[in-house]
Amino acid sequence: MNYTTKYAGLDVSKETIAVAVAESGRDAARYVGAIKHEAGAIRKLLKQLGKKEDLEVCYEAGPAGCVAALGAATGRGTERSLRAERGR
């Protein structure tokens, strides 16, 4: 069986992406920091977070978009775990 062990939340703006990570279970999410809104920075982040099979990535779809995040994640094979939520 495949268990998801980490959840990454991305708050996307035009120039940066704020990153928070939660482990499986009931512990609170922790703020990791902000990265540049660039494909290379996102690929590096995803690699640091662990195996793609153990990672779920969520971002808020909004005016800033997440084109770099989608491209970086898809190139790493995590497209199955990307989730988009529309802001209210």
Secondary structure, 3 states (H helix, E strand, C coil): CCCCCEEEEEEECCCEEEEEEEECCCCCCEEEEEEECCHHHHHHHHHHHCCHHHEEEEEEECCCCCHHHHHHHHHHCCHHHEEEEECC
